[in-house]
Amino acid sequence: MPQSALGRGISYVLDQWTALERFLGDGRLEIDNNLCENAIRPTAVGKKNWLFVGAAEAGQRGAILYTIVESCRRRGIDPLAYLRDVLTRLPKMLITEVPSITPQAWAKAQRQAPDLKAAS
């Protein structure tokens, strides 16, 4: 016997109950994923252009680069300036220094840089 519209609605709510509780319990969570969808839209629109990139690992590498670029944009960082600085410094860095070049740490260091110059 087919389920009524009300029955389908109640089933949907019950299926989403855990996610709803999580959303209501943590004020940092967004109710939707519009920010994420808007960030990946340019990639999704152009994905047919990248179907024949040449190697299976290219998709993973592309995802890493897109993640870095979008992380920069969300923090108000110019992705080109960030990548130029980080890729220049990275070969000489120790593995223990890598956390200092995440977009968040990099932006914080950039904000503090004028204070360091004024103190010297």
C-alpha positions in Angstrom: 0.0 0.0 0.0 1.5 3.4 -1.0 2.5 5.8 1.8 0.6 9.1 2.1 2.4 12.4 1.7 2.1 12.9 5.5 3.6 9.5 6.1 6.5 10.2 3.7 7.1 13.5 5.5 7.1 11.9 8.9 9.5 9.2 7.7 11.8 11.9 6.3 11.9 13.8 9.6 12.6 10.6 11.5 15.4 9.7 9.1 17.0 13.1 9.7 16.5 13.2 13.5 20.1 12.5 14.4 21.4 15.3 12.1 18.8 17.7 13.5 19.8 17.0 17.0 23.5 17.5 16.1 22.6 20.9 14.4 20.6 22.0 17.4 23.3 21.0 19.8 26.2 22.8 18.1 25.7 26.4 17.2 28.7 26.3 14.8 27.0 24.0 12.4 25.2 25.5 9.3 21.7 24.3 8.6 22.6 23.9 4.9 25.7 23.4 2.8 25.2 26.4 0.5 28.6 27.9 1.2 30.2 24.6 0.2 28.1 24.2 -2.9 28.8 27.8 -4.0 32.5 27.2 -3.5 32.6 24.0 -5.6 30.3 25.3 -8.3 33.1 26.5 -10.7 34.7 23.1 -10.4 31.5 21.2 -11.0 30.7 23.4 -14.1 34.1 22.7 -15.6 34.4 19.1 -14.7 33.8 17.8 -18.2 36.9 19.8 -19.3 39.0 17.8 -16.8 37.8 14.3 -17.6 40.9 13.3 -19.5 43.5 14.8 -17.3 45.9 11.9 -17.8 46.4 10.1 -14.5 44.2 8.6 -11.8 46.1 10.6 -9.1 45.3 13.9 -10.8 41.8 14.0 -9.3 43.3 13.7 -5.8 45.8 16.4 -6.5 43.2 18.7 -8.0 41.0 18.2 -4.9 43.9 19.2 -2.6 44.6 22.3 -4.7 40.9 23.3 -4.8 40.7 22.8 -1.0 43.7 25.1 -0.4 42.4 27.8 -2.8 38.9 27.8 -1.2 40.4 27.8 2.3 42.4 30.9 1.3 39.3 32.6 -0.2 37.2 31.9 2.9 39.8 33.6 5.0 40.2 36.6 2.7 43.7 35.5 1.5 44.9 36.0 -2.0 45.4 32.4 -3.1 48.2 33.4 -5.5 50.2 35.3 -2.8 49.7 32.4 -0.4 50.8 29.7 -2.9 53.8 31.7 -4.1 55.0 32.2 -0.5 54.3 28.7 0.7 55.7 26.9 -2.4 58.9 29.1 -2.2 59.5 28.3 1.5 58.2 24.7 1.7 61.3 22.9 0.2 63.5 24.3 3.0 61.1 23.6 5.8 61.2 20.9 8.4 58.2 18.7 8.7 57.5 20.2 12.2 57.2 23.6 10.5 54.4 22.6 8.1 51.5 23.5 10.5 52.8 27.1 10.4 51.9 27.4 6.7 48.2 26.3 6.8 46.1 29.1 5.4 44.8 30.0 8.9 48.3 30.1 10.4 49.6 32.0 7.4 46.9 34.6 7.6 47.6 35.1 11.3 51.3 35.6 10.6 50.5 38.1 7.9 48.3 40.1 10.2 51.1 40.1 12.8 53.9 40.9 10.3 53.4 44.8 10.5 53.7 44.6 14.3 57.0 42.7 14.0 58.4 45.2 11.5 57.4 48.2 13.7 59.1 46.6 16.7 62.5 46.1 15.0 
